[in-house]
């Protein structure tokens, strides 16, 4: 007689647990975003020549298709001696790919030992 009632309580408990977890996820995301904004503000206050800002990107404009929550951090250089005031610094990937001369570390066979060094074979 009580068995059907127990079968109804299990999905109810699961749905309550899921809704609780989802509501705490939104709170955690907002706390993370506010902590990140405070950190970026501290970075800007520490170095006055670089401005750090945060922007939330809509899902349809996100650079990746598999994301549900996307934040973009903009870094702007505020040096008045530059040709363009407010020029944005390039992304890490762009800065790596646009280098005209790439310097690779030398191999150990190309290195010569200094005259005062003791070489142990």
Residue pairs with C-beta under 8 A, 6 or more apart in sequence:
29 69
33 54
33 56
33 71
36 54
36 71
37 54
40 52
40 53
40 54
40 73
41 52
43 50
43 52
44 50
44 51
44 52
48 78
49 77
49 78
49 79
50 75
50 76
50 77
50 78
50 89
51 75
51 76
51 77
51 78
52 73
52 74
52 75
53 73
53 74
53 76
54 71
54 72
54 73
54 74
55 71
55 72
55 73
55 74
56 70
56 71
56 72
57 63
57 70
57 71
57 72
59 67
59 68
59 70
62 70
63 70
64 70
74 88
75 88
75 89
76 86
76 87
76 88
76 89
77 86
77 87
77 88
77 89
78 85
78 86
79 85
89 95
90 98
113 119
